[in-house]
Each structure stands twice: as structure tokens, then as C-alpha cells.
Amino acid sequence: MAFVSKQGYGYPLGVVAVYAAIQFIDNHFLIPRIVASKIKVNALVAIVGVLVGNAIGGVAGMFLALPVIAILKIVFDRIESLRPWGLLLGDEEPTARGRRQRVQDTKNV
């Protein structure tokens, strides 16, 4: 619409630039934080994982990066010698049964 309704190339290029900036912020910062909170993976690990997935496999790598990281975290949490790596990937500490538990502040009232 900007190309048809406005004179010159400034407005259409501005629309493309704004759209690209919004997509970049959404795909590289917002979505990894939102998805990482659901799969209990550290936000920094999710962002780096999406960037590495993009470098390795393009768009398909970006889509597959978080599920692969989540699978790795589950495997690392279940194997005793790899638990430090699971702790590094996650934002919660695994319990003895392999389930994650948030640390709660308990006070005697």
C-alpha cells in the first residue's frame, strides 16, 4: 500500500525496514523468552540456541533448536554425570526423581 499510495521509494523502504526490525526482535528475543519459560530452559540458552540453529539449518534450524535443547536438558537431568550441564541449560533445579522444582521461600509465621 505504501508503494502504491506514496510517491518515491522512501515509504515502502521504511515499511520494509520497520517490518524487518519487528520480526527480528520477535524471533530473536520475545519468542525464545516466552517459549523458554514454558519448557523451563534458560532464556540466554534459548536465544543462543535459536541463533546457532539459524546458522546451522536456517529457518528449519531455528524451529528445531528449542525442542532439541529441551530434549538435551531432559537427558542431562536424568544422567548423573551430566547433571551439571542440565543445570546450566535450565532455570530450575532438578529433584531426585528427575522432576524440576522451583525453589520457594518458606517463612515461619
FILUM-962198 format. One record per residue: residue number from 1; residue in three letters; x, y negated, z negated of N, C-alpha, C in turn. Coordinates in steps of 0.001 Angstrom, whole numbers, plus 500000, padded with zeros to 6 digits. Layout:
// residues N
- nr;rest;nxx;nyy;nzz;caxx;cayy;cazz;cxx;cyy;czz
- NUM;ala;X;Y;Z;X;Y;Z;X;Y;Z
...
This chain:
// residues 109
- nr;rest;nxx;nyy;nzz;caxx;cayy;cazz;cxx;cyy;czz
- 1;met;500822;501188;500000;500000;500000;500000;500868;498745;500000
- 2;ala;501971;498763;499269;502848;497596;499240;503468;497360;500613
- 3;phe;503743;498424;501341;504337;498288;502664;503353;497679;503650
- 4;val;502083;498047;503534;501063;497555;504461;500571;496169;504076
- 5;ser;500448;495884;502786;499813;494643;502358;500772;493472;502174
- 6;lys;502060;493716;502028;503018;492632;501787;503989;492513;502954
- 7;gln;504486;491303;503155;505471;491034;504199;506855;491437;503708
- 8;gly;507666;491989;504571;509048;492326;504248;509172;493682;503573
- 9;tyr;510411;493959;503164;510710;495259;502566;510919;495181;501054
- 10;gly;510854;494011;500474;511114;493836;499042;510116;494565;498153
- 11;tyr;508833;494379;498416;507818;495025;497587;507826;496551;497717
- 12;pro;507878;497102;498919;507930;498567;498998;509169;499150;498321
- 13;leu;510317;498510;498477;511516;498997;497809;511411;498854;496291
- 14;gly;510773;497793;495837;510537;497617;494405;509645;498710;493845
- 15;val;508605;499067;494590;507709;500137;494155;508465;501456;494076
- 16;val;509275;501748;495069;510061;502985;495067;511045;502985;493901
- 17;ala;511690;501851;493630;512658;501765;492536;511980;501962;491178
- 18;val;510833;501328;490982;510112;501486;489715;509638;502927;489556
- 19;tyr;509112;503519;490605;508654;504910;490550;509820;505853;490236
- 20;ala;510965;505621;490859;512134;506468;490601;512621;506308;489162
- 21;ala;512611;505085;488644;513038;504852;487264;512100;505538;486272
- 22;ile;510794;505440;486512;509822;506091;485631;509991;507604;485676
- 23;gln;510170;508171;486847;510361;509611;486968;511650;510065;486284
- 24;phe;512714;509280;486425;513986;509623;485784;513834;509652;484270
- 25;ile;513224;508613;483708;513028;508557;482256;512132;509690;481791
- 26;asp;511068;509942;482526;510131;511001;482151;510788;512374;482201
- 27;asn;511481;512671;483279;512060;514009;483466;513302;514265;482625
- 28;his;514049;513236;482295;515300;513454;481591;515238;513152;480097
- 29;phe;514242;512416;479646;514200;512050;478237;512895;512459;477552
- 30;leu;511757;512099;478121;510488;512361;477440;510101;513835;477455
- 31;ile;510089;514452;478613;509670;515848;478721;510574;516776;477910
- 32;pro;511910;516642;477978;512724;517524;477125;512433;517355;475634
- 33;arg;512174;516139;475178;511861;515941;473758;510525;516575;473392
- 34;ile;509527;516416;474237;508206;516976;473946;508243;518491;473998
- 35;val;508829;519047;475033;508902;520496;475172;509809;521085;474095
- 36;ala;510907;520412;473785;511824;520915;472762;511147;520980;471405
- 37;ser;510246;520057;471120;509552;520117;469834;508621;521315;469769
- 38;lys;508117;521765;470897;507230;522928;470913;507993;524244;470853
- 39;ile;509166;524321;471461;509913;525577;471462;511002;525577;470400
- 40;lys;511060;524535;469572;511978;524434;468433;513438;524467;468848
- 41;val;513757;523734;469909;515130;523588;470375;515533;522141;470140
- 42;asn;516764;521925;469766;517288;520596;469534;517091;519729;470782
- 43;ala;516687;518474;470592;516398;517591;471725;517640;517336;472583
- 44;leu;518790;517180;471955;520021;516960;472715;520361;518176;473562
- 45;val;520180;519361;472995;520432;520593;473744;519464;520691;474920
- 46;ala;518214;520285;474716;517225;520334;475794;517593;519372;476929
- 47;ile;518009;518169;476580;518382;517179;477603;519606;517654;478383
- 48;val;520619;518110;477667;521830;518605;478333;521501;519837;479169
- 49;gly;520635;520703;478648;520239;521895;479397;519528;521559;480693
- 50;val;518654;520561;480664;517959;520151;481887;518947;519557;482888
- 51;leu;519892;518769;482409;520897;518191;483315;521789;519271;483920
- 52;val;522192;520245;483103;523022;521344;483614;522202;522202;484571
- 53;gly;520933;522445;484232;520054;523200;485128;519890;522512;486467
- 54;asn;519799;521184;486441;519709;520417;487684;520991;520555;488493
- 55;ala;522141;520511;487827;523418;520623;488531;523605;522009;489142
- 56;ile;523121;523036;488445;523313;524404;488928;522268;524795;489960
- 57;gly;520988;524519;489664;519934;525038;490522;518962;524018;491060
- 58;gly;519265;522740;490937;518368;521720;491448;517071;521668;490636
- 59;val;515973;521443;491319;514680;521312;490651;514289;522622;489976
- 60;ala;514523;523734;490629;514201;525032;490027;515034;525249;488766
- 61;gly;516285;524840;488765;517130;524954;487588;516643;524106;486441
- 62;met;516090;522929;486755;515526;522078;485711;514319;522747;485061
- 63;phe;513471;523375;485873;512295;524044;485322;512678;525266;484488
- 64;leu;513721;525967;484888;514101;527196;484204;515058;526974;483034
- 65;ala;515600;525785;482886;516606;525544;481850;516036;525729;480446
- 66;leu;514903;525136;480143;514364;525230;478791;513908;526629;478419
- 67;pro;513226;527373;479297;512906;528752;478921;514160;529608;478680
- 68;val;515210;529390;479471;516449;530149;479269;517081;529776;477927
- 69;ile;517079;528494;477587;517633;528066;476302;516812;528659;475155
- 70;ala;515486;528668;475289;514633;529240;474245;514903;530737;474077
- 71;ile;515071;531451;475174;515374;532884;475104;516731;533100;474437
- 72;leu;517723;532293;474820;519037;532408;474198;518974;532141;472702
- 73;lys;518186;531157;472300;518055;530846;470875;517452;532013;470115
- 74;ile;516430;532640;470673;515807;533797;470016;516816;534939;469894
- 75;val;517562;535205;470961;518570;536268;470933;519647;535935;469909
- 76;phe;520125;534692;469902;521170;534291;468964;520687;534386;467518
- 77;asp;519419;534067;467263;518882;534157;465912;518771;535594;465426
- 78;arg;518593;536537;466333;518399;537940;465941;519704;538708;465761
- 79;ile;520788;538251;466373;522078;538939;466269;522920;538218;465217
- 80;glu;523342;538963;464210;524018;538371;463042;525263;537578;463429
- 81;ser;526090;538106;464305;527338;537422;464650;527107;536177;465510
- 82;leu;525941;536046;466123;525644;534889;466975;524738;533860;466299
- 83;arg;524400;534056;465032;523504;533129;464335;523999;531693;464316
- 84;pro;525307;531420;464182;525746;530015;464242;525375;529333;465563
- 85;trp;525399;530079;466660;525001;529497;467956;523505;529216;467975
- 86;gly;522705;530086;467376;521273;529848;467271;520969;528629;466433
- 87;leu;521746;528451;465357;521581;527260;464529;521949;526004;465306
- 88;leu;522968;526111;466142;523394;524970;466953;522334;524583;467980
- 89;leu;521669;525566;468564;520652;525290;469576;519345;524781;468985
- 90;gly;519034;525172;467759;517722;524887;467210;517688;523723;466252
- 91;asp;516460;523365;465862;516285;522310;464878;515712;522853;463581
- 92;glu;515602;524171;463478;515126;524804;462262;516054;525946;461900
- 93;glu;516110;526245;460617;516972;527316;460145;516201;528634;460144
- 94;pro;516750;529694;460752;516035;530965;460780;516013;531611;459396
- 95;thr;514929;532319;459110;514838;533047;457849;515400;534442;458038
- 96;ala;515387;535234;456974;515955;536581;457038;515181;537479;457986
- 97;arg;513882;537230;458168;513065;538066;459034;513143;537636;460488
- 98;gly;513941;536609;460801;514078;536181;462181;513121;535066;462551
- 99;arg;512227;534723;461642;511296;533627;461914;511905;532324;461413
- 100;arg;511522;531242;462040;512040;529945;461663;511135;529315;460612
- 101;gln;511756;528575;459708;511002;527955;458643;511534;526547;458439
- 102;arg;510640;525589;458373;511051;524218;458116;511384;524065;456643
- 103;val;512403;523292;456380;512800;523037;455003;511845;522010;454438
- 104;gln;511187;522360;453334;510212;521461;452719;510759;520969;451392
- 105;asp;510455;519740;451103;510878;519146;449847;509834;519485;448800
- 106;thr;510219;520258;447804;509272;520633;446751;509655;519901;445481
- 107;lys;508663;519242;444902;508877;518498;443662;507902;519020;442618
- 108;asn;508379;519091;441403;507502;519471;440293;506773;518231;439815
- 109;val;505477;518274;439890;504686;517100;439490;504109;517320;438135
